[in-house]
Amino acid sequence: MLLLALDTATPAVTVALHDGTAVIAASSQVDARRHGELLLPAVDRVLADAGLRLDAVTAVVAGIGPGPYTGLRVGLMTADTFGLALGVPVYGVCTLDGLAYASGIEDGPFVVATDARRKEVYWARYENARTRTGGPAVDRPADIAAEVAGLPAVGAGAALYPDAFTDVRGPEHVAAAALASLAAEKLAAGAELPEPRPLYLRRPDAQVPKNYKVVTPK
């Protein structure tokens, strides 16, 4: 097994290789505006660090969000392209699940929250690092403050709103190493992974204008 994992659902552009036993190479950069520019060089870098070629990959794992439309689709389209070119399966993993797994929290409950912009967060509730019990959802922190009060909270979204998330812990951003490790663990146990389809949870910011003004001559 050689899993290539990647995620662009958050400001982190993150890639990792997992050989079925451990992560053998990884790269993460935080830059919310350069997902498309940074992702393929990161793939090249982790392959070079591992001393492997792309055709050694036996499966691709992609973070499916939730996340903003533009960033999220970069990773998912890249994963789909690799899968088609290599003839290998492509699996999805919820980005919030990767953060929960990386937290190492085993005695929940706790929550994971990432920045959804518009003064909102993408969030989910967990019983432990491997078990999601609610969500994912998108909400204003003030609207869920009572629900998350006193719970440990992981992720950059929680750090942005300390009034709602009062016990913020790391990591702040998802790492593909965690996605790869979680996926490898689940696959080894015979579990099914989600399809690599995006969890947008809301419509994109860009909208088709309504009521076009007619500018052509009659």
TIKE-13484 format. One record per residue (C-alpha): y, x, z; residue number from 1; residue in one letter. Coordinates in steps of 0.25 Angstrom, whole numbers, plus 5000, padded with zeros to 4 digits. Each point is the difference from the previous one (the first is absolute). Layout:
<sites>
<site v="Y" u="X" w="Z" seq="NUM" type="a"/>
...
</sites>
This chain:
<sites>
<site v="5000" u="5000" w="5000" seq="1" type="m"/>
<site v="5014" u="5005" w="4997" seq="2" type="l"/>
<site v="5011" u="4989" w="5003" seq="3" type="l"/>
<site v="5014" u="5002" w="4995" seq="4" type="l"/>
<site v="5009" u="4991" w="5009" seq="5" type="a"/>
<site v="5015" u="4997" w="4997" seq="6" type="l"/>
<site v="5010" u="4991" w="5006" seq="7" type="d"/>
<site v="5015" u="4997" w="4995" seq="8" type="t"/>
<site v="5002" u="4987" w="5008" seq="9" type="a"/>
<site v="5010" u="5007" w="5010" seq="10" type="t"/>
<site v="5010" u="5011" w="4998" seq="11" type="p"/>
<site v="4988" u="5010" w="5001" seq="12" type="a"/>
<site v="4994" u="5005" w="4987" seq="13" type="v"/>
<site v="4986" u="5004" w="5006" seq="14" type="t"/>
<site v="4987" u="5005" w="4993" seq="15" type="v"/>
<site v="4987" u="5005" w="5006" seq="16" type="a"/>
<site v="4986" u="5004" w="4996" seq="17" type="l"/>
<site v="4988" u="4997" w="5009" seq="18" type="h"/>
<site v="4986" u="5005" w="4997" seq="19" type="d"/>
<site v="4993" u="4989" w="5008" seq="20" type="g"/>
<site v="5000" u="5009" w="5012" seq="21" type="t"/>
<site v="5014" u="5004" w="5002" seq="22" type="a"/>
<site v="5014" u="5001" w="4994" seq="23" type="v"/>
<site v="5000" u="5013" w="4992" seq="24" type="i"/>
<site v="5014" u="5000" w="4994" seq="25" type="a"/>
<site v="5013" u="4991" w="5003" seq="26" type="a"/>
<site v="5014" u="4999" w="4996" seq="27" type="s"/>
<site v="5011" u="4991" w="5005" seq="28" type="s"/>
<site v="5015" u="5000" w="4997" seq="29" type="q"/>
<site v="5010" u="4989" w="5005" seq="30" type="v"/>
<site v="5010" u="4996" w="4989" seq="31" type="d"/>
<site v="5002" u="4985" w="4998" seq="32" type="a"/>
<site v="5006" u="5002" w="4986" seq="33" type="r"/>
<site v="4991" u="5010" w="4993" seq="34" type="r"/>
<site v="4986" u="4994" w="5001" seq="35" type="h"/>
<site v="4998" u="5001" w="4985" seq="36" type="g"/>
<site v="5005" u="5014" w="4999" seq="37" type="e"/>
<site v="4992" u="5005" w="5012" seq="38" type="l"/>
<site v="4987" u="4994" w="4999" seq="39" type="l"/>
<site v="4993" u="5007" w="4988" seq="40" type="l"/>
<site v="5005" u="5014" w="5005" seq="41" type="p"/>
<site v="4994" u="4996" w="5014" seq="42" type="a"/>
<site v="4986" u="4997" w="4993" seq="43" type="v"/>
<site v="5001" u="5013" w="4993" seq="44" type="d"/>
<site v="5003" u="5007" w="5013" seq="45" type="r"/>
<site v="4989" u="4995" w="5008" seq="46" type="v"/>
<site v="4990" u="5002" w="4989" seq="47" type="l"/>
<site v="5004" u="5015" w="4999" seq="48" type="a"/>
<site v="5000" u="5002" w="5015" seq="49" type="d"/>
<site v="4985" u="4995" w="5000" seq="50" type="a"/>
<site v="4997" u="5008" w="4987" seq="51" type="g"/>
<site v="4995" u="4988" w="4993" seq="52" type="l"/>
<site v="5003" u="4993" w="4987" seq="53" type="r"/>
<site v="5004" u="4985" w="4998" seq="54" type="l"/>
<site v="4986" u="4997" w="4994" seq="55" type="d"/>
<site v="4993" u="5003" w="5013" seq="56" type="a"/>
<site v="5006" u="4988" w="5006" seq="57" type="v"/>
<site v="4989" u="4989" w="5002" seq="58" type="t"/>
<site v="5009" u="4989" w="5005" seq="59" type="a"/>
<site v="5015" u="4997" w="5002" seq="60" type="v"/>
<site v="5006" u="4993" w="5012" seq="61" type="v"/>
<site v="5014" u="4994" w="5000" seq="62" type="a"/>
<site v="5009" u="4994" w="5010" seq="63" type="g"/>
<site v="5003" u="4986" w="4997" seq="64" type="i"/>
<site v="5012" u="4998" w="5009" seq="65" type="g"/>
<site v="5006" u="4991" w="5004" seq="66" type="p"/>
<site v="5012" u="5007" w="4994" seq="67" type="g"/>
<site v="5012" u="4999" w="4991" seq="68" type="p"/>
<site v="4997" u="4996" w="4986" seq="69" type="y"/>
<site v="5005" u="5013" w="4992" seq="70" type="t"/>
<site v="4994" u="5010" w="5009" seq="71" type="g"/>
<site v="4986" u="4993" w="5003" seq="72" type="l"/>
<site v="4997" u="4998" w="4985" seq="73" type="r"/>
<site v="5002" u="5015" w="4997" seq="74" type="v"/>
<site v="4988" u="5004" w="5009" seq="75" type="g"/>
<site v="4991" u="4988" w="4995" seq="76" type="l"/>
<site v="5003" u="5002" w="4985" seq="77" type="m"/>
<site v="4997" u="5015" w="5002" seq="78" type="t"/>
<site v="4987" u="4997" w="5007" seq="79" type="a"/>
<site v="4996" u="4989" w="4990" seq="80" type="d"/>
<site v="5003" u="5011" w="4989" seq="81" type="t"/>
<site v="4991" u="5010" w="5007" seq="82" type="f"/>
<site v="4989" u="4990" w="5002" seq="83" type="g"/>
<site v="5000" u="4997" w="4985" seq="84" type="l"/>
<site v="5001" u="5014" w="4995" seq="85" type="a"/>
<site v="4989" u="5005" w="5009" seq="86" type="l"/>
<site v="4991" u="4988" w="5000" seq="87" type="g"/>
<site v="5000" u="4999" w="5015" seq="88" type="v"/>
<site v="5002" u="4989" w="5010" seq="89" type="p"/>
<site v="5014" u="4997" w="5005" seq="90" type="v"/>
<site v="5001" u="4995" w="5015" seq="91" type="y"/>
<site v="5011" u="4994" w="5007" seq="92" type="g"/>
<site v="5004" u="5002" w="5015" seq="93" type="v"/>
<site v="5011" u="4993" w="5007" seq="94" type="c"/>
<site v="5011" u="5010" w="5003" seq="95" type="t"/>
<site v="5002" u="4994" w="5014" seq="96" type="l"/>
<site v="4985" u="5003" w="5003" seq="97" type="d"/>
<site v="5002" u="5014" w="4996" seq="98" type="g"/>
<site v="5011" u="5001" w="5010" seq="99" type="l"/>
<site v="4992" u="4993" w="5011" seq="100" type="a"/>
<site v="4988" u="5010" w="4997" seq="101" type="y"/>
<site v="5009" u="5012" w="5001" seq="102" type="a"/>
<site v="5005" u="4995" w="5014" seq="103" type="s"/>
<site v="4987" u="5002" w="5006" seq="104" type="g"/>
<site v="5003" u="4988" w="5010" seq="105" type="i"/>
<site v="4986" u="4995" w="5004" seq="106" type="e"/>
<site v="5005" u="4991" w="5012" seq="107" type="d"/>
<site v="5009" u="4990" w="4993" seq="108" type="g"/>
<site v="5006" u="4990" w="4997" seq="109" type="p"/>
<site v="5011" u="5007" w="4993" seq="110" type="f"/>
<site v="5008" u="4998" w="4987" seq="111" type="v"/>
<site v="5004" u="5008" w="4988" seq="112" type="v"/>
<site v="5013" u="4998" w="4993" seq="113" type="a"/>
<site v="5007" u="5006" w="4988" seq="114" type="t"/>
<site v="5014" u="4998" w="4994" seq="115" type="d"/>
<site v="5000" u="4988" w="4991" seq="116" type="a"/>
<site v="5016" u="5002" w="4998" seq="117" type="r"/>
<site v="5009" u="4987" w="5000" seq="118" type="r"/>
<site v="4999" u="5002" w="5016" seq="119" type="k"/>
<site v="4985" u="4996" w="4999" seq="120" type="e"/>
<site v="4987" u="5007" w="5003" seq="121" type="v"/>
<site v="4986" u="5000" w="4995" seq="122" type="y"/>
<site v="4991" u="4999" w="5012" seq="123" type="w"/>
<site v="4986" u="4997" w="5004" seq="124" type="a"/>
<site v="4993" u="4999" w="5014" seq="125" type="r"/>
<site v="4987" u="5008" w="5004" seq="126" type="y"/>
<site v="4990" u="5000" w="5010" seq="127" type="e"/>
<site v="4997" u="5015" w="4998" seq="128" type="n"/>
<site v="5002" u="5011" w="4989" seq="129" type="a"/>
<site v="4990" u="4993" w="4991" seq="130" type="r"/>
<site v="5001" u="4985" w="5003" seq="131" type="t"/>
<site v="5012" u="4992" w="4995" seq="132" type="r"/>
<site v="5001" u="4986" w="5006" seq="133" type="t"/>
<site v="5012" u="4995" w="4994" seq="134" type="g"/>
<site v="5009" u="5002" w="4988" seq="135" type="g"/>
<site v="5005" u="5006" w="4992" seq="136" type="p"/>
<site v="5013" u="4992" w="5000" seq="137" type="a"/>
<site v="5015" u="5003" w="4997" seq="138" type="v"/>
<site v="5010" u="4995" w="5011" seq="139" type="d"/>
<site v="5013" u="5003" w="5006" seq="140" type="r"/>
<site v="4997" u="5008" w="5013" seq="141" type="p"/>
<site v="5008" u="4990" w="5008" seq="142" type="a"/>
<site v="4991" u="4989" w="4996" seq="143" type="d"/>
<site v="4987" u="5007" w="5005" seq="144" type="i"/>
<site v="5006" u="5006" w="5012" seq="145" type="a"/>
<site v="4993" u="4991" w="5010" seq="146" type="a"/>
<site v="4987" u="5002" w="4992" seq="147" type="e"/>
<site v="5001" u="5016" w="5001" seq="148" type="v"/>
<site v="5006" u="5001" w="5013" seq="149" type="a"/>
<site v="4994" u="5011" w="5008" seq="150" type="g"/>
<site v="4990" u="5004" w="4990" seq="151" type="l"/>
<site v="4999" u="5015" w="4995" seq="152" type="p"/>
<site v="5006" u="5000" w="4986" seq="153" type="a"/>
<site v="4997" u="5010" w="4989" seq="154" type="v"/>
<site v="5009" u="5003" w="4987" seq="155" type="g"/>
<site v="5014" u="5003" w="4995" seq="156" type="a"/>
<site v="5003" u="4985" w="5000" seq="157" type="g"/>
<site v="4997" u="4999" w="5015" seq="158" type="a"/>
<site v="5009" u="5012" w="5003" seq="159" type="a"/>
<site v="5012" u="4993" w="4992" seq="160" type="l"/>
<site v="5000" u="4988" w="5010" seq="161" type="y"/>
<site v="4998" u="5005" w="5014" seq="162" type="p"/>
<site v="5005" u="4987" w="5006" seq="163" type="d"/>
<site v="4988" u="4993" w="4994" seq="164" type="a"/>
<site v="4990" u="5011" w="5001" seq="165" type="f"/>
<site v="5002" u="5007" w="5014" seq="166" type="t"/>
<site v="4988" u="5009" w="5000" seq="167" type="d"/>
<site v="5001" u="5008" w="4987" seq="168" type="v"/>
<site v="4989" u="5010" w="4996" seq="169" type="r"/>
<site v="4996" u="5009" w="4989" seq="170" type="g"/>
<site v="4997" u="5002" w="4989" seq="171" type="p"/>
<site v="5013" u="4996" w="4993" seq="172" type="e"/>
<site v="4995" u="5000" w="4985" seq="173" type="h"/>
<site v="4986" u="4998" w="4994" seq="174" type="v"/>
<site v="4992" u="5012" w="4996" seq="175" type="a"/>
<site v="4990" u="4999" w="4989" seq="176" type="a"/>
<site v="4991" u="5009" w="5008" seq="177" type="a"/>
<site v="4998" u="4988" w="5010" seq="178" type="a"/>
<site v="4998" u="4990" w="4988" seq="179" type="l"/>
<site v="4989" u="5009" w="4994" seq="180" type="a"/>
<site v="4993" u="5002" w="5014" seq="181" type="s"/>
<site v="5000" u="4985" w="5003" seq="182" type="l"/>
<site v="4995" u="4997" w="4986" seq="183" type="a"/>
<site v="4989" u="5010" w="5000" seq="184" type="a"/>
<site v="4996" u="4995" w="5014" seq="185" type="e"/>
<site v="4999" u="4986" w="4995" seq="186" type="k"/>
<site v="4993" u="5003" w="4987" seq="187" type="l"/>
<site v="4990" u="5008" w="5008" seq="188" type="a"/>
<site v="4997" u="4988" w="5008" seq="189" type="a"/>
<site v="4998" u="4991" w="4988" seq="190" type="g"/>
<site v="5013" u="4992" w="5002" seq="191" type="a"/>
<site v="5008" u="4994" w="4989" seq="192" type="e"/>
<site v="5014" u="5005" w="4997" seq="193" type="l"/>
<site v="5011" u="4991" w="4994" seq="194" type="p"/>
<site v="5003" u="5000" w="4986" seq="195" type="e"/>
<site v="5012" u="5010" w="4996" seq="196" type="p"/>
<site v="5010" u="4988" w="4999" seq="197" type="r"/>
<site v="5014" u="5001" w="5006" seq="198" type="p"/>
<site v="5004" u="4993" w="5013" seq="199" type="l"/>
<site v="5014" u="4997" w="4997" seq="200" type="y"/>
<site v="5001" u="4988" w="5009" seq="201" type="l"/>
<site v="5014" u="4996" w="4994" seq="202" type="r"/>
<site v="5006" u="5000" w="4986" seq="203" type="r"/>
<site v="5007" u="5012" w="4995" seq="204" type="p"/>
<site v="5015" u="5003" w="5002" seq="205" type="d"/>
<site v="5002" u="5000" w="4985" seq="206" type="a"/>
<site v="5001" u="4986" w="4994" seq="207" type="q"/>
<site v="5001" u="4994" w="4986" seq="208" type="v"/>
<site v="5014" u="4995" w="5000" seq="209" type="p"/>
<site v="5002" u="4985" w="4999" seq="210" type="k"/>
<site v="5009" u="4992" w="4991" seq="211" type="n"/>
<site v="5002" u="5011" w="4989" seq="212" type="y"/>
<site v="5014" u="4999" w="4994" seq="213" type="k"/>
<site v="5000" u="4997" w="4985" seq="214" type="v"/>
<site v="5007" u="5012" w="4993" seq="215" type="v"/>
<site v="4995" u="4998" w="4986" seq="216" type="t"/>
<site v="5009" u="4993" w="4990" seq="217" type="p"/>
<site v="4997" u="4985" w="4997" seq="218" type="k"/>
</sites>
